[in-house]
Amino acid sequence: MTPNLSPIERAFELARSGKCQSFSEIKAALKAEGYDSATITGGTLSKQLRQLIAASSKS
């Protein structure tokens, strides 16, 4: 877990990094890092993360 980084901020980092290929992989990675992945919910947030995942896979 990165100090002073919220689960949502970390989720966006993971999505941009290309390390996770799906929304469920982001949630699993957060859990493995000690974050509460229950805060990563909602249609708008999941859509934004999926778009970042897609963009990172094209680079």
PDB file with SEQRES, HELIX, SHEET and CRYST1 records, atoms N, CA, C and O in Angstrom:
SEQRES   1 A   59  MET THR PRO ASN LEU SER PRO ILE GLU ARG ALA PHE GLU          
SEQRES   2 A   59  LEU ALA ARG SER GLY LYS CYS GLN SER PHE SER GLU ILE          
SEQRES   3 A   59  LYS ALA ALA LEU LYS ALA GLU GLY TYR ASP SER ALA THR          
SEQRES   4 A   59  ILE THR GLY GLY THR LEU SER LYS GLN LEU ARG GLN LEU          
SEQRES   5 A   59  ILE ALA ALA SER SER LYS SER                                  
HELIX    1 AA1 PRO A    7  SER A   17  1                                  11    
HELIX    2 AA2 PHE A   23  ALA A   32  1                                  10    
HELIX    3 AA3 SER A   37  THR A   39  5                                   3    
HELIX    4 AA4 GLY A   43  LYS A   58  1                                  16    
CRYST1    1.000    1.000    1.000  90.00  90.00  90.00 P 1           1          
ATOM      1  N   MET A   1       0.836  -1.167   0.000  1.00  0.00           N  
ATOM      2  CA  MET A   1       0.000   0.000   0.000  1.00  0.00           C  
ATOM      3  C   MET A   1       0.888   1.241   0.000  1.00  0.00           C  
ATOM      4  O   MET A   1       1.847   1.333   0.766  1.00  0.00           O  
ATOM      5  N   THR A   2       0.562   2.172  -0.853  1.00  0.00           N  
ATOM      6  CA  THR A   2       1.308   3.421  -0.934  1.00  0.00           C  
ATOM      7  C   THR A   2       0.729   4.413   0.071  1.00  0.00           C  
ATOM      8  O   THR A   2      -0.470   4.688   0.045  1.00  0.00           O  
ATOM      9  N   PRO A   3       1.562   4.949   0.950  1.00  0.00           N  
ATOM     10  CA  PRO A   3       1.059   5.910   1.934  1.00  0.00           C  
ATOM     11  C   PRO A   3       0.424   7.132   1.258  1.00  0.00           C  
ATOM     12  O   PRO A   3       0.889   7.599   0.218  1.00  0.00           O  
ATOM     13  N   ASN A   4      -0.636   7.627   1.871  1.00  0.00           N  
ATOM     14  CA  ASN A   4      -1.323   8.839   1.395  1.00  0.00           C  
ATOM     15  C   ASN A   4      -1.924   8.706   0.002  1.00  0.00           C  
ATOM     16  O   ASN A   4      -2.130   9.712  -0.677  1.00  0.00           O  
ATOM     17  N   LEU A   5      -2.206   7.489  -0.431  1.00  0.00           N  
ATOM     18  CA  LEU A   5      -2.825   7.271  -1.733  1.00  0.00           C  
ATOM     19  C   LEU A   5      -4.131   6.521  -1.499  1.00  0.00           C  
ATOM     20  O   LEU A   5      -4.133   5.430  -0.928  1.00  0.00           O  
ATOM     21  N   SER A   6      -5.226   7.100  -1.937  1.00  0.00           N  
ATOM     22  CA  SER A   6      -6.531   6.470  -1.724  1.00  0.00           C  
ATOM     23  C   SER A   6      -6.698   5.275  -2.668  1.00  0.00           C  
ATOM     24  O   SER A   6      -5.984   5.171  -3.666  1.00  0.00           O  
ATOM     25  N   PRO A   7      -7.631   4.380  -2.360  1.00  0.00           N  
ATOM     26  CA  PRO A   7      -7.876   3.245  -3.253  1.00  0.00           C  
ATOM     27  C   PRO A   7      -8.252   3.688  -4.670  1.00  0.00           C  
ATOM     28  O   PRO A   7      -7.869   3.048  -5.649  1.00  0.00           O  
ATOM     29  N   ILE A   8      -8.994   4.771  -4.768  1.00  0.00           N  
ATOM     30  CA  ILE A   8      -9.398   5.248  -6.093  1.00  0.00           C  
ATOM     31  C   ILE A   8      -8.188   5.759  -6.873  1.00  0.00           C  
ATOM     32  O   ILE A   8      -8.045   5.471  -8.061  1.00  0.00           O  
ATOM     33  N   GLU A   9      -7.325   6.511  -6.208  1.00  0.00           N  
ATOM     34  CA  GLU A   9      -6.114   7.001  -6.879  1.00  0.00           C  
ATOM     35  C   GLU A   9      -5.243   5.835  -7.335  1.00  0.00           C  
ATOM     36  O   GLU A   9      -4.702   5.857  -8.440  1.00  0.00           O  
ATOM     37  N   ARG A  10      -5.108   4.828  -6.494  1.00  0.00           N  
ATOM     38  CA  ARG A  10      -4.298   3.658  -6.850  1.00  0.00           C  
ATOM     39  C   ARG A  10      -4.937   2.893  -8.004  1.00  0.00           C  
ATOM     40  O   ARG A  10      -4.233   2.382  -8.875  1.00  0.00           O  
ATOM     41  N   ALA A  11      -6.264   2.811  -8.015  1.00  0.00           N  
ATOM     42  CA  ALA A  11      -6.961   2.132  -9.109  1.00  0.00           C  
ATOM     43  C   ALA A  11      -6.658   2.815 -10.441  1.00  0.00           C  
ATOM     44  O   ALA A  11      -6.429   2.145 -11.448  1.00  0.00           O  
ATOM     45  N   PHE A  12      -6.658   4.142 -10.447  1.00  0.00           N  
ATOM     46  CA  PHE A  12      -6.332   4.873 -11.671  1.00  0.00           C  
ATOM     47  C   PHE A  12      -4.879   4.642 -12.079  1.00  0.00           C  
ATOM     48  O   PHE A  12      -4.586   4.511 -13.267  1.00  0.00           O  
ATOM     49  N   GLU A  13      -3.975   4.591 -11.115  1.00  0.00           N  
ATOM     50  CA  GLU A  13      -2.566   4.291 -11.424  1.00  0.00           C  
ATOM     51  C   GLU A  13      -2.442   2.921 -12.081  1.00  0.00           C  
ATOM     52  O   GLU A  13      -1.748   2.766 -13.086  1.00  0.00           O  
ATOM     53  N   LEU A  14      -3.119   1.931 -11.506  1.00  0.00           N  
ATOM     54  CA  LEU A  14      -3.057   0.574 -12.043  1.00  0.00           C  
ATOM     55  C   LEU A  14      -3.647   0.510 -13.451  1.00  0.00           C  
ATOM     56  O   LEU A  14      -3.108  -0.168 -14.325  1.00  0.00           O  
ATOM     57  N   ALA A  15      -4.750   1.216 -13.663  1.00  0.00           N  
ATOM     58  CA  ALA A  15      -5.384   1.215 -14.985  1.00  0.00           C  
ATOM     59  C   ALA A  15      -4.460   1.826 -16.034  1.00  0.00           C  
ATOM     60  O   ALA A  15      -4.356   1.315 -17.150  1.00  0.00           O  
ATOM     61  N   ARG A  16      -3.794   2.913 -15.676  1.00  0.00           N  
ATOM     62  CA  ARG A  16      -2.880   3.577 -16.622  1.00  0.00           C  
ATOM     63  C   ARG A  16      -1.605   2.777 -16.867  1.00  0.00           C  
ATOM     64  O   ARG A  16      -1.005   2.872 -17.937  1.00  0.00           O  
ATOM     65  N   SER A  17      -1.197   1.999 -15.886  1.00  0.00           N  
ATOM     66  CA  SER A  17       0.093   1.311 -15.961  1.00  0.00           C  
ATOM     67  C   SER A  17       0.122   0.165 -16.963  1.00  0.00           C  
ATOM     68  O   SER A  17       1.187  -0.205 -17.456  1.00  0.00           O  
ATOM     69  N   GLY A  18      -1.034  -0.393 -17.263  1.00  0.00           N  
ATOM     70  CA  GLY A  18      -1.081  -1.558 -18.141  1.00  0.00           C  
ATOM     71  C   GLY A  18      -0.862  -2.865 -17.409  1.00  0.00           C  
ATOM     72  O   GLY A  18      -0.859  -3.926 -18.034  1.00  0.00           O  
ATOM     73  N   LYS A  19      -0.677  -2.812 -16.084  1.00  0.00           N  
ATOM     74  CA  LYS A  19      -0.463  -4.028 -15.295  1.00  0.00           C  
ATOM     75  C   LYS A  19      -1.741  -4.841 -15.140  1.00  0.00           C  
ATOM     76  O   LYS A  19      -1.687  -6.054 -14.937  1.00  0.00           O  
ATOM     77  N   CYS A  20      -2.882  -4.184 -15.234  1.00  0.00           N  
ATOM     78  CA  CYS A  20      -4.172  -4.852 -15.085  1.00  0.00           C  
ATOM     79  C   CYS A  20      -4.927  -4.769 -16.405  1.00  0.00           C  
ATOM     80  O   CYS A  20      -4.976  -3.715 -17.039  1.00  0.00           O  
ATOM     81  N   GLN A  21      -5.506  -5.878 -16.807  1.00  0.00           N  
ATOM     82  CA  GLN A  21      -6.200  -5.940 -18.086  1.00  0.00           C  
ATOM     83  C   GLN A  21      -7.714  -5.896 -17.957  1.00  0.00           C  
ATOM     84  O   GLN A  21      -8.424  -5.948 -18.961  1.00  0.00           O  
ATOM     85  N   SER A  22      -8.218  -5.801 -16.726  1.00  0.00           N  
ATOM     86  CA  SER A  22      -9.664  -5.737 -16.518  1.00  0.00           C  
ATOM     87  C   SER A  22      -9.971  -5.050 -15.194  1.00  0.00           C  
ATOM     88  O   SER A  22      -9.101  -4.873 -14.341  1.00  0.00           O  
ATOM     89  N   PHE A  23     -11.226  -4.673 -15.051  1.00  0.00           N  
ATOM     90  CA  PHE A  23     -11.688  -4.042 -13.821  1.00  0.00           C  
ATOM     91  C   PHE A  23     -11.522  -5.000 -12.641  1.00  0.00           C  
ATOM     92  O   PHE A  23     -11.131  -4.583 -11.551  1.00  0.00           O  
ATOM     93  N   SER A  24     -11.816  -6.270 -12.858  1.00  0.00           N  
ATOM     94  CA  SER A  24     -11.678  -7.251 -11.771  1.00  0.00           C  
ATOM     95  C   SER A  24     -10.214  -7.443 -11.376  1.00  0.00           C  
ATOM     96  O   SER A  24      -9.926  -7.693 -10.205  1.00  0.00           O  
ATOM     97  N   GLU A  25      -9.292  -7.334 -12.318  1.00  0.00           N  
ATOM     98  CA  GLU A  25      -7.864  -7.422 -11.991  1.00  0.00           C  
ATOM     99  C   GLU A  25      -7.423  -6.231 -11.145  1.00  0.00           C  
ATOM    100  O   GLU A  25      -6.583  -6.376 -10.257  1.00  0.00           O  
ATOM    101  N   ILE A  26      -7.981  -5.067 -11.414  1.00  0.00           N  
ATOM    102  CA  ILE A  26      -7.667  -3.888 -10.597  1.00  0.00           C  
ATOM    103  C   ILE A  26      -8.134  -4.118  -9.168  1.00  0.00           C  
ATOM    104  O   ILE A  26      -7.392  -3.860  -8.220  1.00  0.00           O  
ATOM    105  N   LYS A  27      -9.362  -4.604  -9.008  1.00  0.00           N  
ATOM    106  CA  LYS A  27      -9.888  -4.849  -7.661  1.00  0.00           C  
ATOM    107  C   LYS A  27      -9.050  -5.898  -6.930  1.00  0.00           C  
ATOM    108  O   LYS A  27      -8.797  -5.762  -5.733  1.00  0.00           O  
ATOM    109  N   ALA A  28      -8.622  -6.934  -7.635  1.00  0.00           N  
ATOM    110  CA  ALA A  28      -7.788  -7.973  -7.019  1.00  0.00           C  
ATOM    111  C   ALA A  28      -6.425  -7.411  -6.624  1.00  0.00           C  
ATOM    112  O   ALA A  28      -5.906  -7.733  -5.555  1.00  0.00           O  
ATOM    113  N   ALA A  29      -5.849  -6.577  -7.478  1.00  0.00           N  
ATOM    114  CA  ALA A  29      -4.549  -5.972  -7.176  1.00  0.00           C  
ATOM    115  C   ALA A  29      -4.646  -5.057  -5.961  1.00  0.00           C  
ATOM    116  O   ALA A  29      -3.760  -5.056  -5.107  1.00  0.00           O  
ATOM    117  N   LEU A  30      -5.712  -4.288  -5.886  1.00  0.00           N  
ATOM    118  CA  LEU A  30      -5.913  -3.413  -4.728  1.00  0.00           C  
ATOM    119  C   LEU A  30      -6.002  -4.228  -3.444  1.00  0.00           C  
ATOM    120  O   LEU A  30      -5.389  -3.885  -2.433  1.00  0.00           O  
ATOM    121  N   LYS A  31      -6.765  -5.299  -3.497  1.00  0.00           N  
ATOM    122  CA  LYS A  31      -6.914  -6.158  -2.316  1.00  0.00           C  
ATOM    123  C   LYS A  31      -5.567  -6.750  -1.913  1.00  0.00           C  
ATOM    124  O   LYS A  31      -5.241  -6.805  -0.727  1.00  0.00           O  
ATOM    125  N   ALA A  32      -4.787  -7.191  -2.896  1.00  0.00           N  
ATOM    126  CA  ALA A  32      -3.473  -7.777  -2.620  1.00  0.00           C  
ATOM    127  C   ALA A  32      -2.514  -6.757  -2.009  1.00  0.00           C  
ATOM    128  O   ALA A  32      -1.615  -7.119  -1.250  1.00  0.00           O  
ATOM    129  N   GLU A  33      -2.709  -5.479  -2.345  1.00  0.00           N  
ATOM    130  CA  GLU A  33      -1.855  -4.417  -1.816  1.00  0.00           C  
ATOM    131  C   GLU A  33      -2.348  -3.879  -0.474  1.00  0.00           C  
ATOM    132  O   GLU A  33      -1.725  -2.994   0.111  1.00  0.00           O  
ATOM    133  N   GLY A  34      -3.466  -4.415   0.011  1.00  0.00           N  
ATOM    134  CA  GLY A  34      -3.972  -3.996   1.316  1.00  0.00           C  
ATOM    135  C   GLY A  34      -5.007  -2.891   1.289  1.00  0.00           C  
ATOM    136  O   GLY A  34      -5.383  -2.366   2.337  1.00  0.00           O  
ATOM    137  N   TYR A  35      -5.472  -2.531   0.105  1.00  0.00           N  
ATOM    138  CA  TYR A  35      -6.508  -1.510  -0.016  1.00  0.00           C  
ATOM    139  C   TYR A  35      -7.885  -2.146   0.127  1.00  0.00           C  
ATOM    140  O   TYR A  35      -8.048  -3.347  -0.088  1.00  0.00           O  
ATOM    141  N   ASP A  36      -8.869  -1.337   0.489  1.00  0.00           N  
ATOM    142  CA  ASP A  36     -10.257  -1.784   0.547  1.00  0.00           C  
ATOM    143  C   ASP A  36     -10.863  -1.579  -0.837  1.00  0.00           C  
ATOM    144  O   ASP A  36     -11.206  -0.458  -1.212  1.00  0.00           O  
ATOM    145  N   SER A  37     -10.990  -2.651  -1.582  1.00  0.00           N  
ATOM    146  CA  SER A  37     -11.487  -2.542  -2.953  1.00  0.00           C  
ATOM    147  C   SER A  37     -12.992  -2.314  -3.006  1.00  0.00           C  
ATOM    148  O   SER A  37     -13.537  -2.075  -4.083  1.00  0.00           O  
ATOM    149  N   ALA A  38     -13.673  -2.382  -1.864  1.00  0.00           N  
ATOM    150  CA  ALA A  38     -15.119  -2.149  -1.826  1.00  0.00           C  
ATOM    151  C   ALA A  38     -15.465  -0.711  -2.209  1.00  0.00           C  
ATOM    152  O   ALA A  38     -16.601  -0.430  -2.592  1.00  0.00           O  
ATOM    153  N   THR A  39     -14.509   0.186  -2.110  1.00  0.00           N  
ATOM    154  CA  THR A  39     -14.763   1.584  -2.473  1.00  0.00           C  
ATOM    155  C   THR A  39     -14.706   1.802  -3.979  1.00  0.00           C  
ATOM    156  O   THR A  39     -15.076   2.870  -4.468  1.00  0.00           O  
ATOM    157  N   ILE A  40     -14.248   0.802  -4.709  1.00  0.00           N  
ATOM    158  CA  ILE A  40     -14.143   0.914  -6.166  1.00  0.00           C  
ATOM    159  C   ILE A  40     -15.427   0.352  -6.768  1.00  0.00           C  
ATOM    160  O   ILE A  40     -15.465  -0.786  -7.236  1.00  0.00           O  
ATOM    161  N   THR A  41     -16.470   1.167  -6.748  1.00  0.00           N  
ATOM    162  CA  THR A  41     -17.772   0.751  -7.264  1.00  0.00           C  
ATOM    163  C   THR A  41     -18.378   1.882  -8.083  1.00  0.00           C  
ATOM    164  O   THR A  41     -17.901   3.017  -8.056  1.00  0.00           O  
ATOM    165  N   GLY A  42     -19.411   1.556  -8.793  1.00  0.00           N  
ATOM    166  CA  GLY A  42     -20.149   2.564  -9.549  1.00  0.00           C  
ATOM    167  C   GLY A  42     -19.872   2.488 -11.031  1.00  0.00           C  
ATOM    168  O   GLY A  42     -18.757   2.203 -11.469  1.00  0.00           O  
ATOM    169  N   GLY A  43     -20.907   2.750 -11.782  1.00  0.00           N  
ATOM    170  CA  GLY A  43     -20.821   2.665 -13.231  1.00  0.00           C  
ATOM    171  C   GLY A  43     -19.850   3.642 -13.860  1.00  0.00           C  
ATOM    172  O   GLY A  43     -19.090   3.278 -14.757  1.00  0.00           O  
ATOM    173  N   THR A  44     -19.872   4.870 -13.399  1.00  0.00           N  
ATOM    174  CA  THR A  44     -19.002   5.893 -13.985  1.00  0.00           C  
ATOM    175  C   THR A  44     -17.535   5.591 -13.716  1.00  0.00           C  
ATOM    176  O   THR A  44     -16.697   5.698 -14.611  1.00  0.00           O  
ATOM    177  N   LEU A  45     -17.232   5.218 -12.488  1.00  0.00           N  
ATOM    178  CA  LEU A  45     -15.844   4.899 -12.133  1.00  0.00           C  
ATOM    179  C   LEU A  45     -15.343   3.690 -12.915  1.00  0.00           C  
ATOM    180  O   LEU A  45     -14.239   3.717 -13.460  1.00  0.00           O  
ATOM    181  N   SER A  46     -16.143   2.635 -12.972  1.00  0.00           N  
ATOM    182  CA  SER A  46     -15.696   1.441 -13.696  1.00  0.00           C  
ATOM    183  C   SER A  46     -15.528   1.738 -15.183  1.00  0.00           C  
ATOM    184  O   SER A  46     -14.627   1.195 -15.823  1.00  0.00           O  
ATOM    185  N   LYS A  47     -16.383   2.594 -15.738  1.00  0.00           N  
ATOM    186  CA  LYS A  47     -16.246   2.972 -17.151  1.00  0.00           C  
ATOM    187  C   LYS A  47     -14.941   3.733 -17.379  1.00  0.00           C  
ATOM    188  O   LYS A  47     -14.228   3.473 -18.348  1.00  0.00           O  
ATOM    189  N   GLN A  48     -14.632   4.673 -16.486  1.00  0.00           N  
ATOM    190  CA  GLN A  48     -13.387   5.435 -16.612  1.00  0.00           C  
ATOM    191  C   GLN A  48     -12.175   4.519 -16.527  1.00  0.00           C  
ATOM    192  O   GLN A  48     -11.231   4.662 -17.304  1.00  0.00           O  
ATOM    193  N   LEU A  49     -12.197   3.585 -15.597  1.00  0.00           N  
ATOM    194  CA  LEU A  49     -11.067   2.663 -15.446  1.00  0.00           C  
ATOM    195  C   LEU A  49     -10.932   1.763 -16.670  1.00  0.00           C  
ATOM    196  O   LEU A  49      -9.820   1.514 -17.134  1.00  0.00           O  
ATOM    197  N   ARG A  50     -12.054   1.275 -17.197  1.00  0.00           N  
ATOM    198  CA  ARG A  50     -12.005   0.426 -18.394  1.00  0.00           C  
ATOM    199  C   ARG A  50     -11.450   1.194 -19.595  1.00  0.00           C  
ATOM    200  O   ARG A  50     -10.708   0.635 -20.403  1.00  0.00           O  
ATOM    201  N   GLN A  51     -11.807   2.467 -19.711  1.00  0.00           N  
ATOM    202  CA  GLN A  51     -11.277   3.283 -20.804  1.00  0.00           C  
ATOM    203  C   GLN A  51      -9.765   3.462 -20.669  1.00  0.00           C  
ATOM    204  O   GLN A  51      -9.042   3.408 -21.664  1.00  0.00           O  
ATOM    205  N   LEU A  52      -9.292   3.671 -19.455  1.00  0.00           N  
ATOM    206  CA  LEU A  52      -7.848   3.800 -19.233  1.00  0.00           C  
ATOM    207  C   LEU A  52      -7.124   2.491 -19.524  1.00  0.00           C  
ATOM    208  O   LEU A  52      -6.031   2.496 -20.090  1.00  0.00           O  
ATOM    209  N   ILE A  53      -7.727   1.376 -19.142  1.00  0.00           N  
ATOM    210  CA  ILE A  53      -7.142   0.063 -19.427  1.00  0.00           C  
ATOM    211  C   ILE A  53      -7.015  -0.116 -20.940  1.00  0.00           C  
ATOM    212  O   ILE A  53      -5.971  -0.540 -21.436  1.00  0.00           O  
ATOM    213  N   ALA A  54      -8.077   0.206 -21.663  1.00  0.00           N  
ATOM    214  CA  ALA A  54      -8.061   0.066 -23.123  1.00  0.00           C  
ATOM    215  C   ALA A  54      -7.005   0.969 -23.747  1.00  0.00           C  
ATOM    216  O   ALA A  54      -6.291   0.553 -24.660  1.00  0.00           O  
ATOM    217  N   ALA A  55      -6.904   2.194 -23.263  1.00  0.00           N  
ATOM    218  CA  ALA A  55      -5.913   3.132 -23.799  1.00  0.00           C  
ATOM    219  C   ALA A  55      -4.495   2.662 -23.510  1.00  0.00           C  
ATOM    220  O   ALA A  55      -3.611   2.814 -24.354  1.00  0.00           O  
ATOM    221  N   SER A  56      -4.266   2.099 -22.338  1.00  0.00           N  
ATOM    222  CA  SER A  56      -2.911   1.649 -21.995  1.00  0.00           C  
ATOM    223  C   SER A  56      -2.513   0.414 -22.793  1.00  0.00           C  
ATOM    224  O   SER A  56      -1.328   0.188 -23.038  1.00  0.00           O  
ATOM    225  N   SER A  57      -3.489  -0.381 -23.197  1.00  0.00           N  
ATOM    226  CA  SER A  57      -3.153  -1.577 -23.972  1.00  0.00           C  
ATOM    227  C   SER A  57      -2.830  -1.228 -25.422  1.00  0.00           C  
ATOM    228  O   SER A  57      -2.183  -2.012 -26.118  1.00  0.00           O  
ATOM    229  N   LYS A  58      -3.271  -0.065 -25.881  1.00  0.00           N  
ATOM    230  CA  LYS A  58      -2.982   0.375 -27.251  1.00  0.00           C  
ATOM    231  C   LYS A  58      -1.601   1.002 -27.368  1.00  0.00           C  
ATOM    232  O   LYS A  58      -1.042   1.069 -28.463  1.00  0.00           O  
ATOM    233  N   SER A  59      -1.044   1.462 -26.248  1.00  0.00           N  
ATOM    234  CA  SER A  59       0.262   2.127 -26.288  1.00  0.00           C  
ATOM    235  C   SER A  59       1.388   1.142 -26.364  1.00  0.00           C  
ATOM    236  O   SER A  59       2.553   1.538 -26.405  1.00  0.00           O  
TER     237      SER A  59                                                      
END                                                                             
